[in-house]
Amino acid sequence: MKKLFCVSAAKYSSAYCFEVYHPASLDKPSDHSVMFINEKNSDRIKDITDVKNCIIFHPTTLEIPDAVRRNNLTIPSKDPRTAYCLFFRENHISNAPQKEKMQYVDGAMIAETAVIGKKTVIMPFSYISGEAVIGDNVYIGAGTKIVGKVQVGNNVVIRENTVIGADGLSTDRDENGRAATMPQFGGVRIEDDVQIGALTVIARGAIDDTVIGRGCKIDNSCFISHNVQLGEDTFVVGETIMFGGSKTGKQSFISGNSTIRNKASIGDYATVGMGSVVTKNVEDHSVVLGNPAHTKG
């Protein structure tokens, strides 16, 4: 795995001499990483018993298994997520895009290391970063920006002035009220046959990727935040906002000007009515509407 930074665990405890090189999540734990566990997912401590040489922030009330404690530096905290954010601030770590060697191709700026598929059209004034992998038969409209680690499948349409791979706002406050920002190290994965409207922003994941499933259709002027997951053939209508970690199942329909709370889940074949504010999970096949959204009937 690529080394994104290098911090010695000895900075936090002289009993440890290993280094950490990247962030990791409970979904994808890895050695030599920094991660955190919250109260609400503390039962998942069992998922990281095999990792080694990690710095792990955890609730003060959580009992750490010997297998985890033996191989890692575990740091108790009243607010592990904020402690994780402070780790990056204290070590001056960010993940801002770096300048790259670019090619000027038919009015578009394309990094030399970008991978572009066959019969892909990139219109003028677009920007494609060096970590981008673009599939076959893709249309990228004028003024589109593809930033960072973005994978685009085949037969995808991305309309004008869309931004894919921008940072989301994953920011807490420290005990003095100052911002403690979580750098965004994830990417965006867009599967085959997706359409994305003009002026839409899709943020990269904070740790893991934001995922737009096969066949999804996203309208103009939508915001898809970090770590969102759209199930296959989901439709998202214009001016909808999906906050971080929210997700849909297969063939969900989210009507225009809706707001989906962070980490809320929209079930398979579910419908969210126009202008709805979804604050809790929506069951499969159900229809919700209103503010806060409630089941129709």
Buried (B, 14 or more C-beta within 10 A) or exposed (E): EEEBBEBEBEBBEEEBEBBBBBBBBBEBBBBBBBBBBBEEEBEEBEBBBEBBBBBBBBBEEBEBEEBBEEBBBBBBBEBBBBBBBBBBBEBEBEBEEEEBEBEEEEEBBBBEEBBBBEEBEBBEBBBBBBBBBBBBBBBBBBBBBBBBBBBBBBBBBBBBBBBBBBBBEBEBEBEEEEEBBBBBBBBBBBBBBBBBBBBBBBBBBBBBBBBBBBBBBBBBBBBBBBBBBBBBBBBBBBBBBBBBBBBBBBBBBBBBBBBBBBBBBBBBBBBBBEBBBBEEBBEEEBBBBEEEBBEEE
